[in-house]
Amino acid sequence: MRRQAGASDVDLDAQEGFALLTVGTPNTLDLPGLIENVKGAGYTTTTLELVTKGTVVEGACPRCKKDTRFLEIAETGQRIEIQGDATVGETKRFKGSITGWSSDHPVIELMTP
């Protein structure tokens, strides 16, 4: 799974039911591809959490055509729509649960620190 997901480190715990992938070199997240790689390794994805540094920005969502907030990952410029308590312009390390990961409209629901 390390090679397919581009992870520099993989921690699997079958008893607890989680996989932790650490990506050392920033790259664009291919969420549907990641899910397929996990499935190909014999696992089923039930929850997908992301921890990354980024900036909250506003813009028009190209999928739902509404003005919304995004988490913009600085190193790649990738934007993921966010829900939760975050201020536009805020830059920090964010943690959230991603929904819609297998669709063309993923959303990260921010978790409180």
All heavy atoms as an XYZ file, in Angstrom:
846
protein
N       0.828     -1.192      0.000
C       0.000      0.000      0.000
C       0.870      1.252      0.000
O       0.456      2.277     -0.494
C      -0.929     -0.024      1.205
C      -1.989      1.028      1.123
S      -3.380      0.942      2.259
C      -2.947     -0.149      3.518
N       2.060      1.153      0.554
C       2.951      2.314      0.605
C       3.229      2.842     -0.798
O       3.119      4.025     -1.071
C       4.256      1.927      1.292
C       5.256      3.057      1.353
C       6.484      2.667      2.113
N       6.078      2.350      3.475
C       6.820      1.662      4.316
N       7.979      1.206      3.954
N       6.396      1.420      5.524
N       3.583      1.963     -1.713
C       3.932      2.378     -3.071
C       2.712      2.949     -3.806
O       2.788      3.996     -4.432
C       4.498      1.176     -3.846
C       4.934      1.489     -5.234
C       5.599      0.292     -5.913
N       5.164     -1.020     -5.427
C       4.185     -1.745     -5.984
N       3.557     -1.316     -7.014
N       3.845     -2.915     -5.485
N       1.569      2.265     -3.711
C       0.381      2.715     -4.435
C      -0.143      4.054     -3.921
O      -0.616      4.869     -4.696
C      -0.757      1.675     -4.320
C      -0.460      0.387     -5.006
C       0.151     -0.635     -4.062
O       0.739     -0.297     -3.035
N       0.043     -1.900     -4.414
N      -0.060      4.289     -2.619
C      -0.607      5.514     -2.034
C       0.410      6.640     -1.970
O       0.077      7.754     -1.595
C      -1.144      5.223     -0.635
N       1.659      6.361     -2.301
C       2.683      7.396     -2.242
C       3.080      7.757     -0.830
O       3.570      8.853     -0.566
N       2.862      6.843      0.103
C       3.144      7.114      1.507
C       4.603      6.834      1.836
O       5.203      5.913      1.304
C       2.248      6.265      2.401
N       5.169      7.654      2.718
C       6.531      7.407      3.177
C       6.522      6.458      4.370
O       7.535      5.863      4.695
C       7.207      8.723      3.552
O       6.464      9.387      4.549
N       5.357      6.315      5.011
C       5.236      5.414      6.144
C       3.796      4.912      6.209
O       2.863      5.672      5.970
C       5.609      6.137      7.438
C       5.731      5.197      8.625
O       6.162      4.043      8.428
O       5.388      5.611      9.739
N       3.620      3.631      6.527
C       2.299      3.029      6.668
C       2.262      2.273      7.984
O       3.149      1.473      8.273
C       1.980      2.060      5.506
C       0.637      1.380      5.719
C       1.999      2.789      4.177
N       1.243      2.539      8.783
C       1.044      1.843     10.045
C      -0.314      1.158      9.973
O      -1.341      1.829      9.889
C       1.099      2.828     11.209
C       0.932      2.165     12.565
O       1.065      0.921     12.661
O       0.670      2.891     13.544
N      -0.336     -0.172      9.959
C      -1.573     -0.943      9.898
C      -1.830     -1.604     11.234
O      -0.922     -2.194     11.824
C      -1.496     -2.023      8.821
C      -1.344     -1.553      7.393
C      -1.100     -2.749      6.476
C      -2.575     -0.800      6.945
N      -3.061     -1.536     11.708
C      -3.461     -2.240     12.918
C      -4.771     -2.944     12.624
O      -5.843     -2.339     12.690
C      -3.601     -1.275     14.087
C      -3.812     -1.985     15.418
O      -4.441     -3.073     15.422
O      -3.353     -1.469     16.439
N      -4.697     -4.214     12.263
C      -5.882     -4.971     11.884
C      -6.827     -5.179     13.067
O      -8.041     -5.207     12.896
C      -5.489     -6.318     11.283
N      -6.280     -5.303     14.271
C      -7.133     -5.502     15.443
C      -7.946     -4.254     15.752
O      -9.125     -4.333     16.061
C      -6.307     -5.906     16.648
C      -5.772     -7.314     16.526
C      -4.989     -7.727     17.756
O      -4.472     -6.899     18.506
N      -4.900     -9.031     17.963
N      -7.316     -3.090     15.686
C      -8.020     -1.835     15.940
C      -8.783     -1.354     14.706
O      -9.648     -0.501     14.797
C      -7.046     -0.753     16.413
C      -6.469     -1.013     17.782
C      -7.504     -0.966     18.882
O      -8.396     -0.094     18.848
O      -7.423     -1.814     19.784
N      -8.392     -1.860     13.541
C      -9.109     -1.534     12.307
C      -8.749     -0.188     11.705
O      -9.617      0.540     11.236
N      -7.466      0.162     11.698
C      -7.087      1.419     11.071
C      -5.787      1.278     10.309
O      -4.982      0.392     10.559
C      -6.991      2.569     12.081
C      -5.763      2.524     12.956
C      -4.555      3.059     12.523
C      -5.811      1.955     14.211
C      -3.424      3.014     13.324
C      -4.688      1.907     15.020
C      -3.492      2.435     14.572
N      -5.623      2.189      9.357
C      -4.364      2.330      8.628
C      -4.003      3.803      8.673
O      -4.838      4.666      8.401
C      -4.515      1.869      7.182
N      -2.772      4.094      9.027
C      -2.280      5.464      9.072
C      -1.222      5.601      7.988
O      -0.214      4.896      8.007
C      -1.673      5.764     10.444
C      -0.968      7.110     10.605
C      -1.958      8.251     10.419
C      -0.307      7.192     11.966
N      -1.480      6.470      7.031
C      -0.545      6.717      5.941
C       0.069      8.084      6.140
O      -0.634      9.078      6.298
C      -1.257      6.687      4.590
C      -2.052      5.425      4.270
C      -2.912      5.639      3.034
C      -1.136      4.255      4.077
N       1.389      8.146      6.127
C       2.099      9.410      6.236
C       2.753      9.689      4.894
O       3.480      8.855      4.366
C       3.174      9.344      7.334
O       2.549      8.987      8.562
C       3.889     10.670      7.475
N       2.463     10.871      4.350
C       3.025     11.262      3.065
C       4.078     12.321      3.332
O       3.764     13.409      3.791
C       1.921     11.809      2.122
C       2.511     12.235      0.801
C       0.833     10.765      1.926
N       5.341     11.989      3.064
C       6.447     12.889      3.354
C       6.623     13.982      2.320
O       6.955     15.114      2.645
N       6.380     13.663      1.054
C       6.515     14.634     -0.020
C       5.125     15.093     -0.429
O       4.299     14.266     -0.824
C       7.224     14.006     -1.246
O       8.478     13.494     -0.818
C       7.415     15.020     -2.335
N       4.821     16.393     -0.307
C       3.486     16.871     -0.659
C       3.117     16.529     -2.100
O       3.925     16.680     -3.011
C       3.584     18.388     -0.476
C       4.737     18.590      0.443
C       5.694     17.474      0.138
N       1.895     16.021     -2.266
C       1.363     15.775     -3.595
C      -0.147     15.911     -3.549
O      -0.748     15.913     -2.479
C       1.804     14.407     -4.144
C       1.418     13.259     -3.240
O       0.285     13.151     -2.809
N       2.368     12.388     -2.932
N      -0.754     16.032     -4.690
C      -2.203     16.182     -4.767
C      -2.872     14.893     -4.314
O      -2.463     13.803     -4.715
C      -2.627     16.526     -6.210
O      -1.951     17.718     -6.602
C      -4.117     16.742     -6.312
N      -3.890     15.037     -3.483
C      -4.612     13.874     -2.985
C      -5.553     13.340     -4.056
O      -6.407     14.063     -4.558
C      -5.440     14.254     -1.755
C      -4.676     14.726     -0.540
C      -5.643     15.282      0.505
C      -3.862     13.593      0.041
N      -5.393     12.084     -4.402
C      -6.295     11.392     -5.311
C      -7.173     10.510     -4.434
O      -6.853      9.349     -4.187
C      -5.502     10.568     -6.325
C      -6.383      9.697     -7.209
O      -7.623      9.871     -7.203
O      -5.823      8.832     -7.913
N      -8.257     11.080     -3.908
C      -9.069     10.357     -2.935
C      -9.683      9.084     -3.509
O      -9.562      8.024     -2.894
C     -10.135     11.288     -2.346
C      -9.564     12.469     -1.551
C     -10.668     13.413     -1.128
C      -8.784     11.989     -0.358
N     -10.319      9.118     -4.693
C     -10.851      7.857     -5.234
C      -9.742      6.824     -5.471
O      -9.926      5.633     -5.216
C     -11.509      8.266     -6.549
C     -11.844      9.719     -6.370
C     -10.722     10.252     -5.516
N      -8.581      7.265     -5.927
C      -7.461      6.355     -6.144
C      -6.965      5.756     -4.848
O      -6.617      4.566     -4.784
N      -6.925      6.571     -3.788
C      -6.497      6.084     -2.480
C      -7.439      4.993     -1.988
O      -7.004      3.949     -1.510
C      -6.440      7.234     -1.473
C      -6.110      6.850     -0.033
C      -4.733      6.219      0.068
C      -6.206      8.062      0.868
N      -8.731      5.223     -2.140
C      -9.730      4.245     -1.697
C      -9.562      2.942     -2.470
O      -9.641      1.849     -1.906
C     -11.156      4.803     -1.845
C     -11.319      6.077     -1.001
C     -12.185      3.767     -1.456
C     -10.913      5.973      0.436
N      -9.310      3.030     -3.765
C      -9.103      1.830     -4.582
C      -7.848      1.078     -4.138
O      -7.833     -0.146     -4.108
C      -9.020      2.187     -6.066
C     -10.373      2.445     -6.689
C     -11.340      1.267     -6.548
O     -10.952      0.115     -6.855
O     -12.475      1.495     -6.104
N      -6.789      1.810     -3.803
C      -5.561      1.170     -3.320
C      -5.793      0.449     -1.998
O      -5.282     -0.647     -1.779
C      -4.434      2.185     -3.172
C      -3.890      2.631     -4.501
O      -3.876      1.873     -5.457
N      -3.448      3.869     -4.562
N      -6.559      1.069     -1.122
C      -6.875      0.444      0.160
C      -7.695     -0.826     -0.083
O      -7.430     -1.879      0.502
C      -7.627      1.439      1.079
C      -8.194      0.744      2.307
C      -6.703      2.581      1.485
N      -8.679     -0.722     -0.974
C      -9.509     -1.876     -1.322
C      -8.660     -2.983     -1.938
O      -8.823     -4.163     -1.618
C     -10.602     -1.438     -2.297
C     -11.588     -2.507     -2.655
C     -12.652     -1.934     -3.581
C     -13.620     -2.996     -4.032
N     -14.626     -2.429     -4.959
N      -7.734     -2.609     -2.808
C      -6.844     -3.574     -3.445
C      -5.935     -4.289     -2.469
O      -5.458     -5.395     -2.732
N      -5.685     -3.663     -1.320
C      -4.857     -4.280     -0.286
C      -5.697     -5.168      0.642
O      -5.182     -5.734      1.598
C      -4.140     -3.204      0.531
N      -7.001     -5.267      0.342
C      -7.865     -6.146      1.119
C      -8.567     -5.481      2.285
O      -9.092     -6.161      3.159
N      -8.611     -4.153      2.314
C      -9.265     -3.423      3.399
C     -10.490     -2.688      2.879
O     -10.599     -2.407      1.683
C      -8.303     -2.419      4.045
C      -7.137     -3.074      4.720
C      -5.942     -3.297      4.046
C      -7.230     -3.500      6.040
C      -4.875     -3.915      4.663
C      -6.159     -4.122      6.666
C      -4.984     -4.325      5.958
O      -3.931     -4.935      6.570
N     -11.388     -2.332      3.777
C     -12.573     -1.550      3.441
C     -12.469     -0.211      4.159
O     -12.228     -0.169      5.370
C     -13.858     -2.266      3.903
O     -13.920     -3.535      3.259
C     -15.093     -1.455      3.549
N     -12.658      0.874      3.426
C     -12.590      2.206      4.024
C     -13.948      2.550      4.635
O     -14.970      2.488      3.961
C     -12.223      3.256      2.960
O     -11.003      2.872      2.345
C     -12.088      4.634      3.583
N     -13.935      2.906      5.916
C     -15.165      3.344      6.578
C     -15.080      4.805      6.989
O     -16.078      5.490      7.059
C     -15.466      2.484      7.826
O     -14.357      2.570      8.731
C     -15.700      1.031      7.438
N     -13.868      5.275      7.271
C     -13.642      6.658      7.672
C     -12.319      7.104      7.060
O     -11.371      6.331      6.996
C     -13.530      6.776      9.212
O     -14.691      6.209      9.806
C     -13.391      8.224      9.642
N     -12.294      8.347      6.626
C     -11.060      8.899      6.074
C     -10.808     10.232      6.757
O     -11.621     11.154      6.660
C     -11.197      9.086      4.563
C      -9.985      9.603      3.805
C      -8.802      8.667      3.976
C     -10.319      9.750      2.334
N      -9.709     10.324      7.501
C      -9.331     11.554      8.184
C      -8.085     12.123      7.535
O      -7.218     11.376      7.081
C      -9.074     11.308      9.665
C     -10.308     10.953     10.440
C     -10.043     10.752     11.924
O      -8.898     10.956     12.388
O     -10.995     10.371     12.616
N      -8.011     13.433      7.516
C      -6.868     14.121      6.937
C      -6.319     15.099      7.960
O      -7.078     15.834      8.600
C      -7.307     14.886      5.678
C      -6.265     15.795      5.026
C      -5.143     14.958      4.415
C      -6.919     16.659      3.955
N      -5.004     15.109      8.105
C      -4.315     16.107      8.926
C      -3.305     16.767      8.004
O      -2.442     16.106      7.430
C      -3.600     15.468     10.132
C      -2.861     16.535     10.926
C      -4.582     14.717     11.006
N      -3.439     18.087      7.825
C      -2.542     18.815      6.932
C      -2.529     20.285      7.299
O      -3.447     20.788      7.944
C      -2.962     18.643      5.453
O      -1.943     19.179      4.610
C      -4.276     19.331      5.157
N      -1.495     20.960      6.865
C      -1.427     22.409      7.040
C      -2.036     23.055      5.802
O      -1.786     22.622      4.676
C       0.023     22.875      7.201
C       0.128     24.359      7.468
C       1.557     24.785      7.714
C       1.600     26.287      7.929
N       2.974     26.756      8.046
N      -2.833     24.074      6.029
C      -3.459     24.762      4.910
C      -4.026     26.101      5.332
O      -3.930     26.494      6.497
N      -4.623     26.778      4.371
C      -5.224     28.090      4.588
C      -6.685     28.026      4.172
O      -7.016     27.437      3.136
C      -4.504     29.168      3.761
O      -3.118     29.166      4.131
C      -5.089     30.547      3.993
N      -7.540     28.655      4.952
C      -8.957     28.712      4.614
C      -9.159     29.858      3.617
O      -8.762     31.001      3.884
C      -9.831     28.931      5.868
C     -11.295     29.042      5.498
C      -9.596     27.811      6.868
N      -9.744     29.533      2.474
C     -10.010     30.522      1.432
C     -11.471     30.415      1.007
O     -12.124     29.404      1.247
C      -9.088     30.322      0.198
C      -7.624     30.499      0.577
C      -9.306     28.964     -0.438
N     -11.984     31.484      0.386
C     -13.342     31.483     -0.149
C     -13.290     31.380     -1.655
O     -12.327     31.812     -2.287
C     -14.073     32.776      0.215
C     -14.539     32.848      1.635
C     -15.334     34.104      1.913
O     -14.854     35.202      1.568
O     -16.426     33.976      2.474
N     -14.351     30.827     -2.215
C     -14.423     30.745     -3.661
C     -15.684     30.040     -4.093
O     -16.472     29.565     -3.276
N     -15.868     29.978     -5.398
C     -17.024     29.283     -5.958
C     -16.679     27.810     -6.135
O     -15.640     27.475     -6.689
C     -17.410     29.896     -7.292
N     -17.556     26.954     -5.662
C     -17.341     25.522     -5.817
C     -17.643     25.138     -7.263
O     -18.744     25.407     -7.757
C     -18.254     24.745     -4.874
S     -18.106     22.956     -5.067
N     -16.673     24.542     -7.951
C     -16.897     24.171     -9.346
C     -17.912     23.041     -9.507
O     -18.433     22.839    -10.596
C     -15.519     23.729     -9.831
C     -14.768     23.362     -8.604
C     -15.337     24.195     -7.496
N     -18.231     22.345     -8.433
C     -19.167     21.223     -8.520
C     -20.599     21.638     -8.218
O     -21.502     21.316     -8.962
C     -18.720     20.107     -7.597
C     -17.381     19.514     -8.021
C     -16.712     18.793     -6.864
N     -15.295     18.559     -7.123
C     -14.319     19.334     -6.713
N     -14.578     20.422     -6.027
N     -13.073     19.046     -6.980
N     -20.807     22.345     -7.098
C     -22.178     22.717     -6.717
C     -22.510     24.166     -7.052
O     -23.626     24.608     -6.812
C     -22.435     22.426     -5.246
S     -21.417     23.362     -4.082
N     -21.540     24.906     -7.584
C     -21.733     26.289     -8.061
C     -22.142     27.266     -6.969
O     -22.745     28.291     -7.240
C     -22.776     26.338     -9.191
C     -22.511     25.375    -10.323
C     -21.234     25.681    -11.030
C     -21.044     24.736    -12.216
N     -19.700     24.530    -12.602
N     -21.791     26.976     -5.713
C     -22.091     27.892     -4.615
C     -20.796     28.490     -4.093
O     -19.736     27.875     -4.178
C     -22.765     27.148     -3.460
C     -24.153     26.640     -3.759
C     -24.812     26.171     -2.481
C     -24.910     24.672     -2.454
N     -25.518     24.131     -1.254
N     -20.887     29.699     -3.518
C     -19.741     30.274     -2.820
C     -19.572     29.519     -1.512
O     -20.551     29.284     -0.795
C     -19.961     31.761     -2.539
C     -19.831     32.608     -3.792
O     -19.161     32.159     -4.738
O     -20.400     33.710     -3.824
N     -18.356     29.144     -1.225
C     -18.099     28.345     -0.037
C     -16.666     28.563      0.437
O     -15.927     29.339     -0.160
C     -18.374     26.848     -0.316
O     -18.346     26.132      0.921
C     -17.371     26.261     -1.297
N     -16.284     27.875      1.502
C     -14.920     27.933      2.016
C     -14.195     26.642      1.650
O     -14.788     25.575      1.588
C     -14.918     28.098      3.538
C     -15.449     29.440      3.984
C     -15.630     29.494      5.485
N     -16.525     28.409      5.881
C     -16.381     27.696      6.992
N     -15.425     27.951      7.847
N     -17.218     26.719      7.281
N     -12.901     26.780      1.420
C     -12.053     25.648      1.077
C     -10.841     25.644      1.977
O     -10.381     26.697      2.413
C     -11.545     25.759     -0.373
C     -12.619     25.701     -1.412
C     -13.236     26.857     -1.848
C     -12.998     24.482     -1.965
C     -14.222     26.810     -2.810
C     -13.987     24.430     -2.927
C     -14.603     25.589     -3.360
N     -10.294     24.453      2.193
C      -8.979     24.320      2.783
C      -8.028     24.194      1.611
O      -8.145     23.275      0.806
C      -8.889     23.077      3.672
C      -7.512     22.790      4.270
C      -7.063     23.961      5.144
C      -7.529     21.501      5.057
N      -7.130     25.169      1.477
C      -6.151     25.148      0.388
C      -4.819     24.678      0.950
O      -4.274     25.274      1.866
C      -6.005     26.526     -0.234
C      -5.064     26.533     -1.426
C      -5.047     27.879     -2.115
O      -5.857     28.078     -3.020
O      -4.224     28.719     -1.705
N      -4.318     23.581      0.389
C      -3.052     23.007      0.822
C      -1.941     23.742      0.085
O      -1.858     23.690     -1.146
C      -3.025     21.489      0.563
C      -4.197     20.840      1.311
C      -1.692     20.899      0.991
C      -4.459     19.406      0.938
N      -1.107     24.442      0.827
C      -0.129     25.368      0.250
C       0.817     24.715     -0.744
O       1.058     25.257     -1.818
C       0.678     26.036      1.364
N       1.361     23.556     -0.408
C       2.383     22.936     -1.240
C       1.867     22.489     -2.598
O       2.621     22.391     -3.552
C       3.026     21.735     -0.527
C       3.899     22.124      0.643
C       3.103     22.287      1.940
O       1.852     22.191      1.931
O       3.737     22.534      2.973
N       0.570     22.165     -2.682
C       0.019     21.641     -3.938
C      -1.019     22.557     -4.575
O      -1.327     22.397     -5.740
C      -0.643     20.270     -3.709
O      -1.775     20.447     -2.836
C       0.342     19.279     -3.122
N      -1.582     23.475     -3.784
C      -2.656     24.334     -4.292
C      -4.007     23.639     -4.356
O      -5.005     24.234     -4.743
N      -4.047     22.365     -3.966
C      -5.313     21.631     -3.999
C      -6.273     22.235     -2.976
O      -5.887     22.590     -1.872
C      -5.079     20.155     -3.697
C      -6.337     19.325     -3.794
C      -6.062     17.830     -3.602
O      -4.998     17.430     -3.160
N      -7.036     17.023     -3.951
N      -7.534     22.311     -3.387
C      -8.580     22.830     -2.503
C      -9.604     21.748     -2.226
O     -10.029     21.046     -3.130
C      -9.296     24.021     -3.142
C      -8.453     25.262     -3.244
C      -9.243     26.388     -3.859
N      -8.508     27.638     -3.780
C      -9.027     28.808     -4.064
N     -10.278     28.910     -4.477
N      -8.293     29.906     -3.946
N      -9.997     21.661     -0.955
C     -11.050     20.736     -0.541
C     -12.076     21.561      0.218
O     -11.740     22.295      1.141
C     -10.500     19.613      0.365
C      -9.409     18.829     -0.362
C     -11.629     18.676      0.792
C      -8.707     17.809      0.508
N     -13.327     21.459     -0.192
C     -14.395     22.192      0.479
C     -14.434     21.792      1.950
O     -14.224     20.630      2.295
C     -15.738     21.870     -0.180
C     -16.875     22.715      0.336
C     -18.164     22.509     -0.433
O     -18.121     22.201     -1.639
O     -19.224     22.676      0.192
N     -14.674     22.785      2.822
C     -14.699     22.506      4.263
C     -16.034     22.883      4.874
O     -16.743     23.770      4.391
C     -13.566     23.224      5.025
C     -13.663     24.739      4.867
C     -12.221     22.725      4.616
C     -12.701     25.501      5.769
N     -16.338     22.195      5.956
C     -17.457     22.526      6.833
C     -16.885     22.562      8.235
O     -16.032     21.742      8.573
C     -18.556     21.473      6.741
C     -19.262     21.439      5.421
C     -20.335     20.365      5.385
O     -20.453     19.540      6.274
N     -21.127     20.380      4.336
N     -17.356     23.500      9.030
C     -16.866     23.586     10.400
C     -16.384     24.978     10.729
O     -16.480     25.902      9.926
N     -15.854     25.107     11.925
C     -15.446     26.391     12.464
C     -14.039     26.750     12.001
O     -13.055     26.228     12.527
C     -15.512     26.340     13.994
C     -15.326     27.694     14.635
O     -15.593     28.710     13.964
O     -14.910     27.731     15.806
N     -13.960     27.598     10.996
C     -12.672     28.077     10.489
C     -12.888     29.458      9.870
O     -13.904     29.709      9.229
C     -12.103     27.118      9.458
N     -11.919     30.318     10.061
C     -12.002     31.694      9.588
C     -11.222     31.839      8.287
O     -10.100     31.339      8.169
C     -11.406     32.642     10.654
O     -12.085     32.423     11.890
C     -11.556     34.086     10.244
N     -11.814     32.551      7.334
C     -11.127     32.814      6.067
C      -9.809     33.513      6.358
O      -9.744     34.449      7.158
C     -12.015     33.650      5.123
C     -11.241     34.066      3.883
C     -13.260     32.874      4.740
N      -8.742     33.036      5.750
C      -7.410     33.588      5.953
C      -6.601     32.863      7.008
O      -5.387     33.046      7.114
N      -7.254     32.043      7.797
C      -6.581     31.295      8.854
C      -5.660     30.233      8.236
O      -6.062     29.479      7.364
C      -7.648     30.626      9.729
C      -7.144     29.872     10.904
C      -8.291     29.308     11.753
O      -9.443     29.203     11.302
O      -7.984     28.957     12.904
N      -4.416     30.209      8.700
C      -3.447     29.208      8.241
C      -2.948     28.458      9.461
O      -2.432     29.062     10.400
C      -2.257     29.867      7.521
O      -2.735     30.574      6.382
C      -1.238     28.830      7.084
N      -3.125     27.139      9.432
C      -2.672     26.298     10.539
C      -2.783     24.844     10.124
O      -3.116     24.531      8.991
C      -3.487     26.558     11.812
C      -4.943     26.130     11.702
C      -5.654     26.359     13.023
C      -7.046     25.735     13.000
N      -7.748     25.900     14.260
N      -2.525     23.981     11.062
C      -2.682     22.543     10.851
C      -4.139     22.192     11.148
O      -4.636     22.482     12.238
C      -1.736     21.801     11.780
C      -1.734     20.325     11.607
C      -0.703     19.742     12.568
N      -0.882     18.325     12.676
C       0.097     17.460     12.567
N       1.321     17.881     12.382
N      -0.131     16.178     12.672
N      -4.801     21.589     10.177
C      -6.206     21.233     10.309
C      -6.356     19.718     10.355
O      -5.572     18.992      9.750
C      -7.022     21.756      9.121
C      -7.180     23.243      9.103
C      -6.280     24.036      8.410
C      -8.226     23.853      9.769
C      -6.418     25.416      8.378
C      -8.374     25.229      9.751
C      -7.473     26.012      9.053
N      -7.387     19.264     11.046
C      -7.736     17.849     11.076
C      -9.229     17.737     10.807
O     -10.020     18.510     11.351
C      -7.414     17.239     12.442
C      -7.784     15.764     12.544
C      -7.406     15.193     13.895
C      -7.730     13.721     13.968
N      -7.336     13.148     15.271
N      -9.585     16.805      9.953
C     -10.991     16.640      9.646
C     -11.295     15.280      9.050
O     -10.403     14.543      8.638
N     -12.559     14.980      9.017
C     -13.048     13.740      8.439
C     -13.600     14.059      7.050
O     -14.401     14.980      6.892
C     -14.153     13.167      9.329
O     -14.664     11.982      8.786
N     -13.159     13.304      6.048
C     -13.573     13.574      4.668
C     -14.777     12.719      4.318
O     -14.769     11.499      4.515
C     -12.419     13.315      3.683
C     -11.264     14.269      3.993
C     -12.888     13.480      2.240
C     -10.060     14.090      3.109
N     -15.809     13.376      3.802
C     -16.977     12.676      3.283
C     -17.007     12.868      1.769
O     -16.384     13.778      1.238
C     -18.281     13.221      3.901
O     -18.398     14.614      3.602
C     -18.308     13.023      5.412
N     -17.709     12.004      1.091
C     -17.794     12.098     -0.361
C     -16.482     11.807     -1.048
O     -16.224     12.268     -2.149
N     -15.612     10.994     -0.382
C     -14.269     10.756     -0.913
C     -14.260     10.032     -2.238
O     -13.330     10.143     -3.009
C     -13.400     10.032      0.096
C     -13.886      8.652      0.474
C     -13.946      7.562     -0.341
C     -14.370      8.237      1.725
N     -14.438      6.486      0.330
C     -14.712      6.872      1.621
C     -14.549      8.865      2.941
C     -15.219      6.134      2.679
C     -15.049      8.124      3.988
C     -15.381      6.789      3.861
N     -15.303      9.262     -2.540
C     -15.315      8.521     -3.802
C     -16.101      9.251     -4.883
O     -16.312      8.724     -5.968
C     -15.877      7.113     -3.595
O     -17.203      7.188     -3.108
N     -16.503     10.474     -4.599
C     -17.249     11.269     -5.574
C     -16.356     12.403     -6.089
O     -15.210     12.526     -5.709
C     -18.499     11.862     -4.913
O     -18.144     12.913     -4.020
N     -16.931     13.226     -6.942
C     -16.180     14.383     -7.426
C     -16.441     15.604     -6.537
O     -16.119     16.714     -6.912
C     -16.531     14.686     -8.889
C     -17.966     15.154     -9.073
O     -18.779     14.996     -8.135
O     -18.277     15.670    -10.150
N     -17.012     15.392     -5.340
C     -17.318     16.492     -4.443
C     -16.975     16.128     -2.984
O     -17.852     16.093     -2.127
C     -18.802     16.858     -4.558
C     -19.134     18.195     -3.984
N     -20.384     18.540     -3.617
C     -18.373     19.274     -3.711
C     -20.406     19.769     -3.140
N     -19.180     20.228     -3.190
N     -15.691     15.879     -2.692
C     -15.306     15.597     -1.313
C     -15.407     16.840     -0.447
O     -15.203     17.957     -0.921
C     -13.871     15.111     -1.418
C     -13.357     15.751     -2.666
C     -14.541     15.872     -3.591
N     -15.736     16.656      0.803
C     -15.841     17.745      1.783
C     -15.119     17.293      3.039
O     -15.264     16.154      3.471
C     -17.313     18.060      2.100
C     -17.422     19.106      3.210
C     -18.058     18.520      0.856
N     -14.321     18.199      3.622
C     -13.669     17.884      4.886
C     -14.452     18.573      6.012
O     -14.674     19.778      5.971
C     -12.171     18.280      4.904
C     -11.520     17.849      6.204
C     -11.961     19.736      4.624
C     -10.007     17.917      6.221
N     -14.925     17.762      6.948
C     -15.646     18.265      8.116
C     -14.606     18.425      9.218
O     -14.077     17.445      9.731
C     -16.751     17.296      8.521
C     -17.819     17.169      7.439
C     -18.906     16.188      7.790
O     -19.031     15.785      8.974
O     -19.647     15.822      6.879
N     -14.318     19.678      9.545
C     -13.244     19.974     10.495
C     -13.620     19.487     11.900
O     -14.757     19.585     12.333
C     -12.960     21.469     10.533
C     -12.467     22.075      9.220
C     -12.272     23.571      9.367
C     -11.174     21.407      8.772
N     -12.601     18.957     12.568
C     -12.757     18.517     13.962
C     -12.205     19.608     14.853
O     -11.230     20.269     14.510
C     -11.973     17.221     14.191
C     -12.440     16.089     13.356
S     -11.340     14.668     13.592
C     -12.100     13.489     12.504
N     -12.810     19.766     16.002
C     -12.301     20.745     16.945
C     -11.028     20.204     17.572
O     -10.929     19.005     17.840
C     -13.335     21.074     18.028
O     -13.772     19.852     18.626
C     -14.506     21.836     17.460
N     -10.042     21.087     17.782
C      -8.743     20.624     18.318
C      -8.849     20.025     19.705
O      -9.722     20.157     20.411
C      -7.886     21.880     18.329
C      -8.742     23.024     17.958
C     -10.080     22.486     17.574
